[in-house]
């Protein structure tokens, strides 16, 4: 609500229309940022609790990592599958949240130049897709460790 003072000294109030969003896609992305951010807070805190408090940073070894991830070429246990799913969800949410943030900032700076905006977003999405694919591939394959590393 905006307020102005008329020449007669009385205050006149008028309502400005609410600025409409660009599209339904923007609303969906706005909601995604809020929900993914909330989920990432819990995922990051649980990751911190697991790695730093439960295990301890000085106790993390190659053998422990292989126990959590599973060795490449070995059967996967239910615990390892849950661990991989947990990190896959965190990876997908973090990359999606980051891309959406970059998209919003890029629109602020390059929204008036559609060609530059599309080129920048194409590069960002391509890089994020490669990083996500490599991360998911690492999650699916499991850890690769030499037998000597497992005995240390």
C-alpha positions as CSV (number, residue, x, y, z in Angstrom):
1,X,0.0,0.0,0.0
2,X,1.4,3.4,-0.9
3,X,0.7,6.6,0.9
4,X,0.7,10.1,-0.4
5,X,-0.3,13.4,1.1
6,X,-2.7,15.5,-0.8
7,X,-2.5,19.3,-1.0
8,X,-5.3,19.6,1.4
9,X,-3.2,17.9,4.1
10,X,-5.2,14.6,4.1
11,X,-3.5,11.3,3.6
12,X,-4.6,9.4,0.6
13,X,-3.9,5.7,0.4
14,X,-4.0,3.6,-2.7
15,X,-3.2,0.0,-3.5
16,X,-0.6,-0.9,-6.1
17,X,-1.1,-4.0,-8.1
18,X,1.0,-7.0,-7.2
19,X,3.8,-7.7,-9.7
20,X,3.0,-10.9,-11.5
21,X,5.6,-13.6,-11.9
22,X,7.1,-14.4,-15.3
23,X,5.3,-17.8,-15.6
24,X,4.2,-20.9,-13.8
25,X,7.7,-22.2,-14.3
26,X,9.1,-19.4,-12.2
27,X,6.6,-20.2,-9.4
28,X,7.6,-23.8,-9.5
29,X,11.3,-22.9,-9.4
30,X,10.7,-20.5,-6.5
31,X,9.0,-23.3,-4.6
32,X,11.8,-25.7,-5.6
33,X,14.4,-23.3,-4.1
34,X,12.6,-23.2,-0.8
35,X,12.0,-26.9,-0.5
36,X,15.3,-28.0,-1.8
37,X,17.1,-25.6,0.5
38,X,15.2,-26.9,3.5
39,X,16.0,-30.5,2.5
40,X,19.7,-29.6,1.9
41,X,20.0,-28.1,5.4
42,X,18.9,-31.5,6.9
43,X,21.0,-33.5,4.5
44,X,24.1,-31.4,5.1
45,X,23.7,-31.5,8.9
46,X,23.2,-35.2,8.9
47,X,26.2,-35.6,6.6
48,X,28.2,-33.5,9.0
49,X,26.9,-35.5,12.0
50,X,27.8,-38.8,10.3
51,X,31.3,-37.9,9.1
52,X,32.5,-35.6,11.8
53,X,30.8,-36.7,15.0
54,X,29.8,-40.4,14.6
55,X,32.8,-41.6,12.7
56,X,35.3,-38.8,13.4
57,X,37.5,-37.2,10.8
58,X,40.6,-39.0,12.1
59,X,39.0,-42.4,11.9
60,X,38.0,-42.1,8.2
61,X,40.1,-44.6,6.3
62,X,39.9,-46.2,2.8
63,X,38.5,-49.4,4.4
64,X,35.8,-47.5,6.1
65,X,34.9,-45.7,2.8
66,X,34.8,-49.0,1.0
67,X,32.5,-50.4,3.8
68,X,30.1,-47.5,3.3
69,X,30.2,-47.3,-0.5
70,X,30.8,-51.0,-1.3
71,X,33.7,-52.3,-3.3
72,X,33.5,-52.1,-7.1
73,X,32.4,-55.4,-8.5
74,X,31.1,-56.8,-5.2
75,X,27.4,-57.3,-4.3
76,X,25.8,-54.3,-2.7
77,X,24.2,-54.5,0.8
78,X,21.0,-52.8,1.8
79,X,23.0,-50.4,4.0
80,X,25.3,-49.5,1.1
81,X,22.3,-49.0,-1.2
82,X,20.7,-46.6,1.3
83,X,24.0,-44.7,1.7
84,X,24.3,-44.3,-2.0
85,X,20.7,-43.2,-2.3
86,X,21.2,-40.6,0.4
87,X,24.2,-39.1,-1.4
88,X,22.4,-39.3,-4.8
89,X,19.5,-37.3,-3.4
90,X,21.9,-34.8,-1.9
91,X,23.9,-34.5,-5.2
92,X,20.8,-34.0,-7.3
93,X,19.2,-31.4,-4.9
94,X,22.5,-29.5,-4.5
95,X,23.1,-29.3,-8.3
96,X,19.5,-28.4,-9.0
97,X,19.5,-25.8,-6.3
98,X,22.7,-24.3,-7.6
99,X,21.7,-24.2,-11.2
100,X,18.4,-22.5,-10.2
101,X,20.3,-19.9,-8.2
102,X,22.7,-19.2,-11.1
103,X,19.7,-19.0,-13.5
104,X,18.0,-16.4,-11.3
105,X,21.2,-14.3,-11.0
106,X,21.9,-14.6,-14.7
107,X,18.4,-13.5,-15.5
108,X,18.9,-10.4,-13.3
109,X,22.1,-9.5,-15.2
110,X,21.3,-10.8,-18.7
111,X,17.5,-11.0,-18.8
112,X,17.4,-8.0,-21.2
113,X,19.8,-9.8,-23.6
114,X,18.1,-13.2,-24.3
115,X,20.9,-14.5,-26.5
116,X,23.6,-14.0,-23.8
117,X,21.3,-15.4,-21.2
118,X,20.6,-18.6,-23.2
119,X,24.2,-19.1,-24.0
120,X,25.3,-18.7,-20.4
121,X,22.5,-21.0,-19.1
122,X,23.4,-23.6,-21.8
123,X,27.0,-23.6,-20.5
124,X,26.0,-23.8,-16.9
125,X,23.5,-26.6,-17.5
126,X,26.1,-28.5,-19.6
127,X,28.7,-28.3,-16.9
128,X,26.2,-29.3,-14.2
129,X,25.1,-32.3,-16.2
130,X,28.6,-33.5,-16.6
131,X,29.3,-33.1,-12.9
132,X,26.0,-34.8,-12.0
133,X,26.6,-37.7,-14.4
134,X,30.1,-38.3,-13.0
135,X,28.8,-38.1,-9.4
136,X,25.9,-40.6,-10.1
137,X,28.4,-42.9,-11.9
138,X,30.7,-42.8,-8.9
139,X,27.7,-43.7,-6.7
140,X,26.6,-46.5,-8.9
141,X,30.1,-48.1,-9.3
142,X,31.2,-48.0,-5.7
143,X,34.7,-47.4,-4.4
144,X,37.7,-48.9,-6.1
145,X,40.5,-49.7,-3.7
146,X,43.6,-51.8,-3.9
147,X,43.9,-54.7,-1.4
148,X,46.9,-52.9,0.2
149,X,44.8,-49.8,0.9
150,X,42.2,-52.0,2.7
151,X,44.7,-53.4,5.2
152,X,46.0,-50.0,6.4
